[in-house]
Structure formats: structure tokens, C-alpha cells
Amino acid sequence: MQLSEDTKERIVRIIDVAKTVVHYGWVPFVIYVGFMSSSPRPNLFKILSPLS
């Protein structure tokens, strides 16, 4: 099965976008999962504030 050049470029572009999304979305995803699965949920302000 031969792919056209246009199709190959689209696949490469989609893979690049997916890599970027995973790269910048992994840490917030892990923080979100940890926040949602903790038993006593901490105050969101205390998590985000550098003064607490």
C-alpha cells in the first residue's frame, strides 16, 4: 500500500502535534489525577500558591 506525499505529511504533522500535546500535558494530567484521587482533597489555592 503506497501512501501519497500529502498523506505522509499529514501523518507526520499529526504525530508532531500529538508529541507536543503529550509533552506539555503529562505533568498537569498527573497532578490532576493525584488531586482527584486523594482522600482529603487539599484546597486548590494552597496547591497553587507559592506562599503556603
C-alpha distance matrix in Angstrom:
0.0 3.8 6.6 9.9 12.9 14.6 12.2 12.4 16.2 16.5 15.1 17.4 20.2 19.9 20.0 23.0 24.8 24.3 25.8 28.7 29.4 29.5 31.6 34.2 34.1 34.5 38.2 39.3 37.3 39.1 42.5 41.9 41.1 44.2 46.3 45.4 45.8 49.2 52.2 54.7 52.5 53.8 54.7 51.8 54.3 55.3 51.8 51.1 54.5 55.3 59.0 58.9
3.8 0.0 3.8 6.6 9.5 11.7 9.9 9.9 13.5 14.5 13.6 15.6 18.3 18.7 19.0 21.6 23.5 23.6 24.9 27.6 28.6 29.0 30.8 33.4 33.7 34.3 38.0 39.0 37.4 39.4 42.5 42.1 41.6 44.7 46.7 46.0 46.7 49.9 53.0 55.3 53.0 54.0 54.7 51.7 54.0 55.1 51.5 50.6 53.9 54.6 58.3 58.5
6.6 3.8 0.0 3.8 6.6 8.1 6.2 6.5 10.0 10.8 10.3 12.4 14.8 15.3 16.0 18.4 20.2 20.6 22.1 24.5 25.5 26.3 28.0 30.4 30.7 31.7 35.3 36.2 34.7 36.9 39.9 39.4 39.2 42.3 44.1 43.5 44.4 47.6 50.8 52.9 50.4 51.3 51.9 48.7 50.9 52.1 48.6 47.5 50.8 51.6 55.3 55.6
9.9 6.6 3.8 0.0 3.8 5.4 5.3 6.4 8.8 10.0 10.8 12.6 14.4 15.5 16.8 18.6 20.2 21.3 22.8 24.7 26.0 27.2 28.7 30.8 31.4 32.7 36.3 37.0 35.8 38.2 41.0 40.5 40.6 43.7 45.3 44.8 46.0 49.2 52.4 54.3 51.6 52.3 52.6 49.3 51.3 52.7 49.3 47.9 51.1 51.8 55.6 56.1
12.9 9.5 6.6 3.8 0.0 3.8 5.4 5.1 6.2 8.6 9.9 10.6 12.2 14.2 15.4 16.5 18.4 19.9 21.1 22.7 24.4 25.8 26.9 28.9 30.0 31.4 34.7 35.5 34.7 37.1 39.8 39.5 39.9 42.8 44.4 44.2 45.5 48.5 51.8 53.5 50.7 51.2 51.4 48.0 49.7 51.1 47.7 46.1 49.2 49.7 53.5 54.2
14.6 11.7 8.1 5.4 3.8 0.0 3.8 5.5 5.2 6.3 8.7 10.0 10.5 12.3 14.3 15.4 16.6 18.4 20.0 21.3 22.6 24.4 25.7 27.3 28.2 30.0 33.3 33.8 33.0 35.6 38.1 37.6 38.2 41.2 42.5 42.2 43.8 46.8 50.0 51.6 48.7 49.2 49.2 45.8 47.5 49.1 45.8 44.1 47.2 48.0 51.7 52.4
12.2 9.9 6.2 5.3 5.4 3.8 0.0 3.8 5.4 5.1 6.2 8.7 9.8 10.5 12.3 14.3 15.4 16.4 18.4 20.1 21.1 22.5 24.2 26.0 26.5 28.0 31.5 32.0 30.9 33.4 36.1 35.5 35.8 38.9 40.4 39.9 41.2 44.3 47.5 49.3 46.6 47.3 47.5 44.2 46.2 47.7 44.3 42.9 46.1 47.0 50.7 51.1
12.4 9.9 6.5 6.4 5.1 5.5 3.8 0.0 3.8 5.4 5.2 6.2 8.6 9.9 10.7 12.4 14.4 15.3 16.6 18.6 20.1 21.1 22.5 24.7 25.5 26.7 30.1 31.1 30.1 32.3 35.1 34.9 35.1 38.0 39.7 39.5 40.6 43.6 47.0 48.8 46.1 46.6 47.0 43.7 45.6 46.9 43.4 42.0 45.2 45.8 49.5 50.0
16.2 13.5 10.0 8.8 6.2 5.2 5.4 3.8 0.0 3.8 5.5 5.1 6.1 8.6 9.9 10.5 12.3 14.2 15.3 16.6 18.4 20.0 21.0 22.8 24.0 25.6 28.8 29.6 29.0 31.4 33.9 33.7 34.4 37.2 38.7 38.7 40.1 42.9 46.3 47.9 45.0 45.3 45.4 42.0 43.6 45.0 41.6 40.0 43.0 43.6 47.3 48.0
16.5 14.5 10.8 10.0 8.6 6.3 5.1 5.4 3.8 0.0 3.8 5.4 5.0 6.1 8.5 9.8 10.5 12.2 14.2 15.4 16.4 18.2 19.8 21.3 22.0 23.8 27.2 27.5 26.7 29.4 31.8 31.3 31.9 35.0 36.3 36.0 37.6 40.5 43.8 45.4 42.5 42.9 43.0 39.6 41.4 43.0 39.7 38.1 41.2 42.1 45.8 46.3
15.1 13.6 10.3 10.8 9.9 8.7 6.2 5.2 5.5 3.8 0.0 3.8 5.4 5.1 6.2 8.6 9.9 10.5 12.3 14.3 15.3 16.4 18.1 20.2 20.7 21.9 25.5 26.2 25.1 27.4 30.2 29.8 30.0 33.0 34.7 34.4 35.6 38.6 41.9 43.7 41.0 41.6 42.0 38.7 40.8 42.0 38.6 37.3 40.6 41.3 45.1 45.4
17.4 15.6 12.4 12.6 10.6 10.0 8.7 6.2 5.1 5.4 3.8 0.0 3.8 5.5 5.1 6.2 8.7 9.9 10.5 12.5 14.3 15.4 16.4 18.6 19.7 20.9 24.2 25.3 24.6 26.8 29.4 29.5 29.9 32.7 34.3 34.5 35.7 38.5 41.9 43.6 40.8 41.1 41.4 38.1 39.9 41.0 37.5 36.1 39.2 39.6 43.4 44.0
20.2 18.3 14.8 14.4 12.2 10.5 9.8 8.6 6.1 5.0 5.4 3.8 0.0 3.8 5.4 5.1 6.2 8.6 9.9 10.7 12.4 14.3 15.3 16.8 18.0 19.8 23.0 23.6 23.2 25.8 28.1 27.9 28.8 31.6 32.9 33.0 34.7 37.3 40.8 42.2 39.2 39.4 39.4 35.9 37.6 38.9 35.6 33.9 37.0 37.6 41.3 42.0
19.9 18.7 15.3 15.5 14.2 12.3 10.5 9.9 8.6 6.1 5.1 5.5 3.8 0.0 3.8 5.4 5.2 6.1 8.6 9.9 10.5 12.2 14.1 15.6 16.0 17.8 21.2 21.6 20.7 23.3 25.8 25.3 26.0 28.9 30.3 30.1 31.7 34.5 37.9 39.4 36.5 37.0 37.2 33.9 35.8 37.2 33.8 32.4 35.7 36.6 40.2 40.6
20.0 19.0 16.0 16.8 15.4 14.3 12.3 10.7 9.9 8.5 6.2 5.1 5.4 3.8 0.0 3.8 5.5 5.0 6.1 8.7 9.8 10.5 12.0 14.4 15.0 16.0 19.5 20.5 19.6 21.8 24.5 24.5 24.8 27.6 29.3 29.4 30.6 33.4 36.8 38.5 35.8 36.2 36.7 33.5 35.4 36.4 32.9 31.7 35.0 35.6 39.3 39.6
23.0 21.6 18.4 18.6 16.5 15.4 14.3 12.4 10.5 9.8 8.6 6.2 5.1 5.4 3.8 0.0 3.8 5.4 5.1 6.3 8.7 10.0 10.5 12.5 14.0 15.4 18.5 19.5 19.3 21.5 23.9 24.2 25.1 27.5 29.1 29.6 31.0 33.5 37.0 38.4 35.5 35.5 35.8 32.4 34.0 35.0 31.6 30.0 33.1 33.5 37.2 37.8
24.8 23.5 20.2 20.2 18.4 16.6 15.4 14.4 12.3 10.5 9.9 8.7 6.2 5.2 5.5 3.8 0.0 3.8 5.4 5.1 6.2 8.6 9.8 10.8 11.8 14.0 17.0 17.4 17.2 19.9 21.9 21.8 23.0 25.6 26.8 27.1 28.9 31.4 34.9 36.1 33.1 33.1 33.2 29.7 31.4 32.7 29.4 27.7 30.9 31.6 35.3 35.9
24.3 23.6 20.6 21.3 19.9 18.4 16.4 15.3 14.2 12.2 10.5 9.9 8.6 6.1 5.0 5.4 3.8 0.0 3.8 5.4 5.1 6.1 8.4 10.1 10.2 11.7 15.1 15.7 14.8 17.3 19.8 19.7 20.3 23.1 24.6 24.7 26.1 28.8 32.3 33.8 31.0 31.3 31.7 28.5 30.5 31.6 28.1 27.0 30.3 31.2 34.8 35.0
25.8 24.9 22.1 22.8 21.1 20.0 18.4 16.6 15.3 14.2 12.3 10.5 9.9 8.6 6.1 5.1 5.4 3.8 0.0 3.8 5.5 5.2 5.9 8.7 9.8 10.5 13.7 15.2 14.7 16.6 19.2 19.7 20.4 22.7 24.4 25.1 26.3 28.7 32.3 33.7 31.0 31.1 31.6 28.4 30.2 30.9 27.3 26.2 29.4 29.8 33.5 33.8
28.7 27.6 24.5 24.7 22.7 21.3 20.1 18.6 16.6 15.4 14.3 12.5 10.7 9.9 8.7 6.3 5.1 5.4 3.8 0.0 3.8 5.5 5.0 6.2 8.2 10.1 12.6 13.6 14.0 16.2 18.1 18.7 20.0 22.2 23.5 24.4 26.1 28.2 31.8 32.8 29.9 29.6 29.7 26.3 27.8 28.8 25.3 23.7 26.8 27.2 31.0 31.5
29.4 28.6 25.5 26.0 24.4 22.6 21.1 20.1 18.4 16.4 15.3 14.3 12.4 10.5 9.8 8.7 6.2 5.1 5.5 3.8 0.0 3.8 5.5 5.5 5.6 8.1 11.0 11.2 11.1 13.9 15.8 15.8 17.1 19.6 20.7 21.2 23.1 25.4 28.9 30.0 27.0 27.0 27.2 23.8 25.6 26.8 23.3 22.0 25.3 26.2 29.9 30.1
29.5 29.0 26.3 27.2 25.8 24.4 22.5 21.1 20.0 18.2 16.4 15.4 14.3 12.2 10.5 10.0 8.6 6.1 5.2 5.5 3.8 0.0 3.8 5.6 5.1 5.6 9.1 10.2 9.5 11.5 14.1 14.5 15.2 17.5 19.2 19.9 21.2 23.5 27.1 28.5 25.8 25.9 26.6 23.5 25.6 26.3 22.6 21.8 25.2 25.9 29.6 29.5
31.6 30.8 28.0 28.7 26.9 25.7 24.2 22.5 21.0 19.8 18.1 16.4 15.3 14.1 12.0 10.5 9.8 8.4 5.9 5.0 5.5 3.8 0.0 3.8 5.7 6.0 8.3 10.2 10.8 12.2 14.2 15.5 16.6 18.2 19.9 21.2 22.5 24.3 28.1 29.2 26.4 26.0 26.6 23.4 25.1 25.5 21.8 20.7 23.8 24.0 27.8 28.0
34.2 33.4 30.4 30.8 28.9 27.3 26.0 24.7 22.8 21.3 20.2 18.6 16.8 15.6 14.4 12.5 10.8 10.1 8.7 6.2 5.5 5.6 3.8 0.0 3.8 5.9 7.1 7.9 9.4 11.4 12.5 13.6 15.5 17.1 18.1 19.6 21.4 23.0 26.7 27.4 24.3 23.7 23.8 20.5 21.9 22.7 19.2 17.7 20.7 21.2 25.0 25.4
34.1 33.7 30.7 31.4 30.0 28.2 26.5 25.5 24.0 22.0 20.7 19.7 18.0 16.0 15.0 14.0 11.8 10.2 9.8 8.2 5.6 5.1 5.7 3.8 0.0 3.8 5.8 5.6 6.0 8.7 10.2 10.5 12.2 14.3 15.3 16.3 18.2 20.2 23.8 24.7 21.7 21.5 21.9 18.6 20.6 21.5 17.9 16.9 20.4 21.4 25.0 24.9
34.5 34.3 31.7 32.7 31.4 30.0 28.0 26.7 25.6 23.8 21.9 20.9 19.8 17.8 16.0 15.4 14.0 11.7 10.5 10.1 8.1 5.6 6.0 5.9 3.8 0.0 3.8 5.7 5.1 6.3 8.7 9.9 10.6 12.3 14.2 15.4 16.5 18.4 22.1 23.4 20.8 20.8 21.7 18.9 21.1 21.4 17.6 17.3 20.8 21.5 25.0 24.6
38.2 38.0 35.3 36.3 34.7 33.3 31.5 30.1 28.8 27.2 25.5 24.2 23.0 21.2 19.5 18.5 17.0 15.1 13.7 12.6 11.0 9.1 8.3 7.1 5.8 3.8 0.0 3.8 5.3 5.1 6.2 8.5 9.9 10.6 12.2 14.2 15.4 16.6 20.4 21.2 18.5 18.0 18.9 16.2 18.1 18.0 14.2 14.0 17.3 17.8 21.3 20.9
39.3 39.0 36.2 37.0 35.5 33.8 32.0 31.1 29.6 27.5 26.2 25.3 23.6 21.6 20.5 19.5 17.4 15.7 15.2 13.6 11.2 10.2 10.2 7.9 5.6 5.7 3.8 0.0 3.8 5.5 5.0 6.0 8.6 9.8 10.3 12.1 14.1 15.4 19.0 19.5 16.5 16.0 16.5 13.4 15.6 16.1 12.5 12.0 15.7 16.9 20.3 19.8
37.3 37.4 34.7 35.8 34.7 33.0 30.9 30.1 29.0 26.7 25.1 24.6 23.2 20.7 19.6 19.3 17.2 14.8 14.7 14.0 11.1 9.5 10.8 9.4 6.0 5.1 5.3 3.8 0.0 3.8 5.4 5.0 6.2 8.6 9.8 10.5 12.2 14.3 17.9 19.1 16.3 16.7 17.7 15.0 17.8 18.3 14.7 15.0 18.7 20.2 23.4 22.4
39.1 39.4 36.9 38.2 37.1 35.6 33.4 32.3 31.4 29.4 27.4 26.8 25.8 23.3 21.8 21.5 19.9 17.3 16.6 16.2 13.9 11.5 12.2 11.4 8.7 6.3 5.1 5.5 3.8 0.0 3.8 5.4 5.2 6.1 8.5 9.9 10.6 12.2 16.0 17.4 15.1 15.5 17.1 15.0 17.8 17.5 13.8 14.8 18.3 19.4 22.5 21.1
42.5 42.5 39.9 41.0 39.8 38.1 36.1 35.1 33.9 31.8 30.2 29.4 28.1 25.8 24.5 23.9 21.9 19.8 19.2 18.1 15.8 14.1 14.2 12.5 10.2 8.7 6.2 5.0 5.4 3.8 0.0 3.8 5.5 5.1 6.0 8.5 10.0 10.7 14.4 15.0 12.4 12.1 13.5 11.3 14.0 13.7 10.1 11.2 14.7 16.0 18.9 17.5
41.9 42.1 39.4 40.5 39.5 37.6 35.5 34.9 33.7 31.3 29.8 29.5 27.9 25.3 24.5 24.2 21.8 19.7 19.7 18.7 15.8 14.5 15.5 13.6 10.5 9.9 8.5 6.0 5.0 5.4 3.8 0.0 3.8 5.4 5.0 6.1 8.5 10.1 13.5 14.3 11.3 11.9 13.0 10.8 14.0 14.5 11.3 12.3 16.0 18.1 20.7 19.2
41.1 41.6 39.2 40.6 39.9 38.2 35.8 35.1 34.4 31.9 30.0 29.9 28.8 26.0 24.8 25.1 23.0 20.3 20.4 20.0 17.1 15.2 16.6 15.5 12.2 10.6 9.9 8.6 6.2 5.2 5.5 3.8 0.0 3.8 5.4 5.2 6.0 8.6 12.0 13.8 11.6 13.1 15.0 13.5 17.0 16.9 13.8 15.5 19.1 20.9 23.4 21.5
44.2 44.7 42.3 43.7 42.8 41.2 38.9 38.0 37.2 35.0 33.0 32.7 31.6 28.9 27.6 27.5 25.6 23.1 22.7 22.2 19.6 17.5 18.2 17.1 14.3 12.3 10.6 9.8 8.6 6.1 5.1 5.4 3.8 0.0 3.8 5.5 5.3 6.1 9.9 11.4 9.6 10.7 13.2 12.3 15.6 14.7 11.7 14.1 17.3 18.8 21.1 18.9
46.3 46.7 44.1 45.3 44.4 42.5 40.4 39.7 38.7 36.3 34.7 34.3 32.9 30.3 29.3 29.1 26.8 24.6 24.4 23.5 20.7 19.2 19.9 18.1 15.3 14.2 12.2 10.3 9.8 8.5 6.0 5.0 5.4 3.8 0.0 3.8 5.6 5.6 8.9 9.4 6.6 7.6 9.7 8.9 12.4 12.0 9.5 11.9 15.1 17.2 19.2 16.8
45.4 46.0 43.5 44.8 44.2 42.2 39.9 39.5 38.7 36.0 34.4 34.5 33.0 30.1 29.4 29.6 27.1 24.7 25.1 24.4 21.2 19.9 21.2 19.6 16.3 15.4 14.2 12.1 10.5 9.9 8.5 6.1 5.2 5.5 3.8 0.0 3.8 5.7 8.3 9.6 7.3 9.7 11.6 11.1 14.9 15.0 12.8 15.0 18.3 20.7 22.5 20.1
45.8 46.7 44.4 46.0 45.5 43.8 41.2 40.6 40.1 37.6 35.6 35.7 34.7 31.7 30.6 31.0 28.9 26.1 26.3 26.1 23.1 21.2 22.5 21.4 18.2 16.5 15.4 14.1 12.2 10.6 10.0 8.5 6.0 5.3 5.6 3.8 0.0 3.8 6.4 9.0 8.2 10.9 13.8 13.9 17.5 16.9 14.8 17.5 20.5 22.5 24.3 21.6
49.2 49.9 47.6 49.2 48.5 46.8 44.3 43.6 42.9 40.5 38.6 38.5 37.3 34.5 33.4 33.5 31.4 28.8 28.7 28.2 25.4 23.5 24.3 23.0 20.2 18.4 16.6 15.4 14.3 12.2 10.7 10.1 8.6 6.1 5.6 5.7 3.8 0.0 3.8 5.9 5.7 8.2 11.6 12.5 15.8 14.6 12.9 16.2 18.7 20.6 21.9 18.9
52.2 53.0 50.8 52.4 51.8 50.0 47.5 47.0 46.3 43.8 41.9 41.9 40.8 37.9 36.8 37.0 34.9 32.3 32.3 31.8 28.9 27.1 28.1 26.7 23.8 22.1 20.4 19.0 17.9 16.0 14.4 13.5 12.0 9.9 8.9 8.3 6.4 3.8 0.0 3.8 5.8 8.9 12.3 14.1 17.2 16.0 15.1 18.5 20.7 22.7 23.5 20.1
54.7 55.3 52.9 54.3 53.5 51.6 49.3 48.8 47.9 45.4 43.7 43.6 42.2 39.4 38.5 38.4 36.1 33.8 33.7 32.8 30.0 28.5 29.2 27.4 24.7 23.4 21.2 19.5 19.1 17.4 15.0 14.3 13.8 11.4 9.4 9.6 9.0 5.9 3.8 0.0 3.8 6.2 9.4 12.0 14.6 13.3 13.2 16.7 18.3 20.5 20.8 17.3
52.5 53.0 50.4 51.6 50.7 48.7 46.6 46.1 45.0 42.5 41.0 40.8 39.2 36.5 35.8 35.5 33.1 31.0 31.0 29.9 27.0 25.8 26.4 24.3 21.7 20.8 18.5 16.5 16.3 15.1 12.4 11.3 11.6 9.6 6.6 7.3 8.2 5.7 5.8 3.8 0.0 3.8 6.6 8.5 11.6 10.9 10.4 13.6 15.6 18.2 18.8 15.7
53.8 54.0 51.3 52.3 51.2 49.2 47.3 46.6 45.3 42.9 41.6 41.1 39.4 37.0 36.2 35.5 33.1 31.3 31.1 29.6 27.0 25.9 26.0 23.7 21.5 20.8 18.0 16.0 16.7 15.5 12.1 11.9 13.1 10.7 7.6 9.7 10.9 8.2 8.9 6.2 3.8 0.0 3.8 6.2 8.5 7.2 7.3 10.6 12.2 14.6 15.1 12.0
54.7 54.7 51.9 52.6 51.4 49.2 47.5 47.0 45.4 43.0 42.0 41.4 39.4 37.2 36.7 35.8 33.2 31.7 31.6 29.7 27.2 26.6 26.6 23.8 21.9 21.7 18.9 16.5 17.7 17.1 13.5 13.0 15.0 13.2 9.7 11.6 13.8 11.6 12.3 9.4 6.6 3.8 0.0 3.8 5.4 5.4 6.7 9.0 10.2 13.3 13.4 10.8
51.8 51.7 48.7 49.3 48.0 45.8 44.2 43.7 42.0 39.6 38.7 38.1 35.9 33.9 33.5 32.4 29.7 28.5 28.4 26.3 23.8 23.5 23.4 20.5 18.6 18.9 16.2 13.4 15.0 15.0 11.3 10.8 13.5 12.3 8.9 11.1 13.9 12.5 14.1 12.0 8.5 6.2 3.8 0.0 3.8 5.4 5.1 6.3 8.5 11.9 13.0 11.1
54.3 54.0 50.9 51.3 49.7 47.5 46.2 45.6 43.6 41.4 40.8 39.9 37.6 35.8 35.4 34.0 31.4 30.5 30.2 27.8 25.6 25.6 25.1 21.9 20.6 21.1 18.1 15.6 17.8 17.8 14.0 14.0 17.0 15.6 12.4 14.9 17.5 15.8 17.2 14.6 11.6 8.5 5.4 3.8 0.0 3.8 5.4 5.3 5.7 9.4 9.9 8.7
55.3 55.1 52.1 52.7 51.1 49.1 47.7 46.9 45.0 43.0 42.0 41.0 38.9 37.2 36.4 35.0 32.7 31.6 30.9 28.8 26.8 26.3 25.5 22.7 21.5 21.4 18.0 16.1 18.3 17.5 13.7 14.5 16.9 14.7 12.0 15.0 16.9 14.6 16.0 13.3 10.9 7.2 5.4 5.4 3.8 0.0 3.8 5.6 5.3 8.0 8.2 5.8
51.8 51.5 48.6 49.3 47.7 45.8 44.3 43.4 41.6 39.7 38.6 37.5 35.6 33.8 32.9 31.6 29.4 28.1 27.3 25.3 23.3 22.6 21.8 19.2 17.9 17.6 14.2 12.5 14.7 13.8 10.1 11.3 13.8 11.7 9.5 12.8 14.8 12.9 15.1 13.2 10.4 7.3 6.7 5.1 5.4 3.8 0.0 3.8 5.8 8.0 9.8 7.9
51.1 50.6 47.5 47.9 46.1 44.1 42.9 42.0 40.0 38.1 37.3 36.1 33.9 32.4 31.7 30.0 27.7 27.0 26.2 23.7 22.0 21.8 20.7 17.7 16.9 17.3 14.0 12.0 15.0 14.8 11.2 12.3 15.5 14.1 11.9 15.0 17.5 16.2 18.5 16.7 13.6 10.6 9.0 6.3 5.3 5.6 3.8 0.0 3.8 6.5 9.0 8.7
54.5 53.9 50.8 51.1 49.2 47.2 46.1 45.2 43.0 41.2 40.6 39.2 37.0 35.7 35.0 33.1 30.9 30.3 29.4 26.8 25.3 25.2 23.8 20.7 20.4 20.8 17.3 15.7 18.7 18.3 14.7 16.0 19.1 17.3 15.1 18.3 20.5 18.7 20.7 18.3 15.6 12.2 10.2 8.5 5.7 5.3 5.8 3.8 0.0 3.8 5.4 6.0
55.3 54.6 51.6 51.8 49.7 48.0 47.0 45.8 43.6 42.1 41.3 39.6 37.6 36.6 35.6 33.5 31.6 31.2 29.8 27.2 26.2 25.9 24.0 21.2 21.4 21.5 17.8 16.9 20.2 19.4 16.0 18.1 20.9 18.8 17.2 20.7 22.5 20.6 22.7 20.5 18.2 14.6 13.3 11.9 9.4 8.0 8.0 6.5 3.8 0.0 3.8 5.7
59.0 58.3 55.3 55.6 53.5 51.7 50.7 49.5 47.3 45.8 45.1 43.4 41.3 40.2 39.3 37.2 35.3 34.8 33.5 31.0 29.9 29.6 27.8 25.0 25.0 25.0 21.3 20.3 23.4 22.5 18.9 20.7 23.4 21.1 19.2 22.5 24.3 21.9 23.5 20.8 18.8 15.1 13.4 13.0 9.9 8.2 9.8 9.0 5.4 3.8 0.0 3.8
58.9 58.5 55.6 56.1 54.2 52.4 51.1 50.0 48.0 46.3 45.4 44.0 42.0 40.6 39.6 37.8 35.9 35.0 33.8 31.5 30.1 29.5 28.0 25.4 24.9 24.6 20.9 19.8 22.4 21.1 17.5 19.2 21.5 18.9 16.8 20.1 21.6 18.9 20.1 17.3 15.7 12.0 10.8 11.1 8.7 5.8 7.9 8.7 6.0 5.7 3.8 0.0
